[in-house]
């Protein structure tokens, strides 16, 4: 059974991802949960505390999506293809109401306005980059990838391209840009990273 | 001399790019302009009307930045390099307070919440992609670029990569990702687009 606190976090996670931190007011949360102000502040000190918990909730969902996709495959090549496919799944099967990548959405939303949330989004993006770096290094060590691969550069650009393409696809109301990014990155992987 | 209306648009353009549409309230605009509510609504029907004018103002500044950079060079290759360099300049020499690319910021901010602003951001991104497509086609026709270049794909991915990298650089508080994207795209241009 979902506790009241869990319900508040879940609903707020949807609202924050849809509207952003500032545009999501306590009234929105009250309306979505059917709770009164006191019923919410019984569980949280303030909106900031809800926002942090909501980010953690969305972050856990992003992690779960990657874990589920990555758990199906084994080799470094398959793992990197699965990372790309996990991003593509963000459009057809959204992680959370509001769509897109909740970590990147928070990064955009919080950069100028909420240092604490921004730091959390920064750490989330860093975690994803580190995972890609780690798989690239594993592939190099296993002799599956060329040892000339510039690990940090490839990881950073892969994440930037996929995150940028998700936003483009959302604003263009179609999957085209994200599918092109996916095709391109897979081709890059097979042409420039995998040893032949 | 700047009119009161121009002053409101300019200040609002900075505030909307910094905080987003919803988080920027009339009080923010009143404080930034030193005007009372009546002094603002004397010139605009509502906040929406201000937001549209503010977007146009930011969009014109983005266009001016590209125009200035692109006006310095002539060939299709130089034009595409100038597009990349114009994006890089968004970090060191921000277009408008709040930083990043105001068109992409609006796209993110408005996708779920403001259909009219979203359409404007969509048209802005489309315009930029079209410019890159046009330069690619010019280069192909002039025999400067390979005729195997997939014009729409390259334009879309170039814009997605640069926009994604700007956000990454902002959240990471350094230029690394954007500089890597710039280096990578220039290398791609010279290796895969220019005819040898």
Interface residues (C-beta under 8 A of the other chain):
Chain A: X18 X19 X20 X21 X22 X23 X98 X99 X100 X104 X105 X107 X108 X109 X111 X112 X113 X118 X121 X122 X125 X126 X153 X156 X157 X159 X160 X161 X162 X163 X164 X165 X167 X168 X170 X171 X172 X173 X176 X177 X180 X181 X184
Chain B: X18 X19 X20 X21 X22 X23 X98 X99 X100 X104 X105 X107 X108 X109 X111 X112 X113 X118 X121 X122 X125 X126 X153 X156 X157 X159 X160 X161 X162 X163 X164 X165 X167 X168 X170 X171 X172 X176 X177 X180 X181 X184
